[in-house]
């Protein structure tokens, strides 16, 4: 998985994902936590470890509502499809 698709900032408790993970979330799981658990083994070693630590300390209050981490989605650059 490309590093620009997923960025993990453990210190701030933030994960930034490609907008594709928002658009096709149901393909990766029923909740945000499911999506992050699908992504984790596909990351390089250190981002995967950081995401794992965030997921372990995260308590899901309601389905898809996370407490210890914030998930943001990057703007999609559609110009890459024009090449």
N, C-alpha and C positions, 0 to 999 in steps of 0.2 A: 504494500500500500504506500502511496506517495506521501511524503511528509506534509505537503501542502493540503492534503485531504483531511488530515487529523492533526491537531496541535493540542498537546496536553500541558497545562500549566498547573502543576501540583501545588505550588506555593499559594496560588490564588484560588485553587479549587475550580478551575475552568477547563473545559474541553471545547475546542472549536472544530466543527466538522464541516465538510463539504455540504453544500445545500442539497446535494443528491441524497444524503442520508435523511434529510427532512422530507423530500418529495417521495422517496421510496421506503420510508420507515417500516411499513408493514412487511416489506420483503426481508427485513433484518430482525424483526421481533415485534411483540405486542406493546412493549413499553420502551421508554428511553433507556432504561437500564439494560433491557434485552439487546438493544442496538449496540450499546457500549460493550457489552459482553461478547457480542459477535465480532466487533472491531478489534478488541484487545489482542487476540492471538495472531492477528494479521499485521501488527505493528512491529517496528524494530524493538530490540530488547529493552532499552531504557524507557521509551514512551509507553510500552506495554506494562512495564513494572510500575510506572507512575500511575497509569490508569487503573491498574489493579489495586494499588493502595487507596486511590480515591473511591473506587467502588466498594472496597471493604469498609471504609469509614462512612460511606453514604448509607443513610437509612431512608428507604422509600416510604414517605408518609402516605401518599395516595398513588395509585397507578400512574406512572409517568411523571410524578412530581418529586423531584430530588431535593435533598436537604443539604448535603455536604458538598455538592458540586453543581456548577452551572454549565449548561450546554448552550453554546451559541452556534449559529450557522453562518458560514462565510457567504458573501455574495458570489453568485455563479458568473464566471466569465464565459459567456457564450461564444466569444470570438475564437476560442480554441477549436470550435467545431467547424469553423469556416476554412480551416487549412486543409 
